[in-house]
Amino acid sequence: MKEAIKKLESKGCYIDNQFDGWFGTFPDRFELHKGDEIIMDNLSESQVISLAEIL
């Protein structure tokens, strides 16, 4: 996962834990954003890794 995050960050994309809509985040769900725009959300760890390979 760390390598996938590094690859995405090198392309200007960032991964954060998925916001739960209240006051916290889901520990096992992620969202991909670039700047202030959320590109994809509700991603699993394996989906983040796959996206890093694709992008």
Backbone bond lengths (Angstrom), bond angles and torsions (degrees), N, CA, C in turn:
res aa  C-N    CA-C-N  psi(-1)  N-CA   C-N-CA  omega(-1)  CA-C   N-CA-C  phi
1 M - - - 1.447 - - 1.536 109.84 -
2 K 1.331 117.34 -38.93 1.465 120.02 -179.37 1.519 111.48 -61.58
3 E 1.328 116.72 -39.59 1.469 120.40 178.47 1.520 110.84 -65.93
4 A 1.327 116.67 -39.84 1.466 120.87 178.90 1.524 110.35 -63.08
5 I 1.311 117.26 -41.82 1.465 121.29 178.90 1.528 110.18 -63.77
6 K 1.315 117.51 -42.32 1.473 120.94 178.41 1.523 110.98 -61.62
7 K 1.337 117.14 -42.84 1.460 120.87 178.90 1.523 111.20 -62.45
8 L 1.319 116.67 -44.13 1.463 120.28 -179.35 1.526 111.25 -66.93
9 E 1.319 116.68 -41.21 1.462 120.06 179.30 1.524 111.51 -64.46
10 S 1.324 117.45 -33.01 1.463 119.80 178.39 1.538 111.55 -67.27
11 K 1.317 116.35 -18.73 1.465 121.59 178.09 1.531 111.93 -101.49
12 G 1.326 117.04 8.33 1.455 121.31 176.72 1.519 114.62 85.34
13 C 1.334 117.21 11.79 1.464 121.91 178.47 1.526 108.96 -107.33
14 Y 1.313 116.03 149.11 1.460 120.31 -177.15 1.517 110.84 -131.38
15 I 1.319 116.22 148.89 1.456 124.03 -179.51 1.523 108.71 -112.88
16 D 1.317 115.75 131.89 1.460 122.30 173.26 1.512 108.27 -132.48
17 N 1.345 115.91 161.38 1.453 118.80 173.04 1.527 109.35 -66.37
18 Q 1.320 116.14 146.03 1.459 122.52 -178.63 1.520 110.01 -64.74
19 F 1.321 117.13 127.06 1.464 123.11 176.31 1.519 108.95 -67.98
20 D 1.324 117.77 134.58 1.464 120.81 -175.48 1.529 113.71 -87.66
21 G 1.327 117.86 0.27 1.458 120.38 178.42 1.517 113.97 91.09
22 W 1.315 117.26 -9.74 1.458 120.25 -179.47 1.523 109.98 -119.01
23 F 1.307 117.16 -95.00 1.468 119.94 -174.97 1.517 113.58 -130.20
24 G 1.316 118.29 13.61 1.463 119.36 -176.50 1.518 112.00 -153.00
25 T 1.313 114.29 -159.64 1.459 120.91 -178.61 1.522 110.09 -134.71
26 F 1.327 115.71 161.36 1.457 121.66 173.13 1.525 107.10 -87.66
27 P 1.333 118.48 127.19 1.471 120.33 -175.58 1.523 114.27 -70.58
28 D 1.334 118.19 -22.38 1.463 120.64 -175.43 1.527 113.62 -113.10
29 R 1.326 117.98 12.84 1.464 123.12 177.92 1.524 108.01 -125.90
30 F 1.334 116.19 146.43 1.464 120.68 -173.39 1.516 111.41 -133.07
31 E 1.332 115.30 159.83 1.453 121.69 173.22 1.520 109.60 -129.54
32 L 1.318 115.18 143.12 1.462 123.20 -179.21 1.515 107.44 -104.65
33 H 1.321 116.68 126.86 1.460 118.79 178.43 1.515 111.17 -137.35
34 K 1.315 113.56 156.71 1.463 122.02 176.27 1.519 105.91 -130.33
35 G 1.315 115.14 112.14 1.464 119.33 -173.46 1.522 108.80 67.51
36 D 1.324 116.38 -130.97 1.460 120.94 179.20 1.521 112.91 -91.88
37 E 1.324 117.22 -3.42 1.466 121.56 -175.63 1.532 110.98 -94.88
38 I 1.327 116.48 125.41 1.455 120.84 174.33 1.520 107.64 -82.11
39 I 1.320 116.26 120.87 1.458 121.53 -177.65 1.522 110.61 -86.34
40 M 1.331 116.79 -46.80 1.463 122.60 178.34 1.520 108.02 -143.44
41 D 1.324 115.69 147.98 1.457 118.64 176.48 1.518 110.51 -136.95
42 N 1.330 114.81 175.17 1.459 122.67 -179.76 1.529 111.84 58.88
43 L 1.328 116.50 42.03 1.462 122.78 -178.87 1.528 111.24 -93.30
44 S 1.323 116.48 144.56 1.460 121.11 173.09 1.530 108.40 -86.91
45 E 1.315 116.16 170.92 1.464 120.54 179.23 1.527 110.80 -61.79
46 S 1.315 117.61 -41.61 1.466 120.52 -179.62 1.530 111.30 -66.31
47 Q 1.321 118.22 -33.03 1.460 120.87 176.90 1.532 111.11 -68.87
48 V 1.323 117.51 -37.43 1.461 121.33 177.38 1.524 109.50 -63.11
49 I 1.316 116.88 -44.70 1.457 121.40 179.71 1.532 110.49 -62.47
50 S 1.321 117.11 -42.77 1.478 121.28 178.31 1.523 111.06 -63.99
51 L 1.312 117.83 -41.99 1.467 120.68 178.95 1.536 111.49 -62.80
52 A 1.316 116.61 -37.98 1.464 120.18 178.36 1.512 110.68 -61.71
53 E 1.308 117.76 -36.86 1.460 121.75 178.17 1.529 111.55 -71.59
54 I 1.324 117.12 -37.21 1.472 121.70 -178.32 1.526 111.25 -72.17
55 L 1.332 115.70 -46.33 1.464 119.71 -176.65 1.503 108.64 -77.79
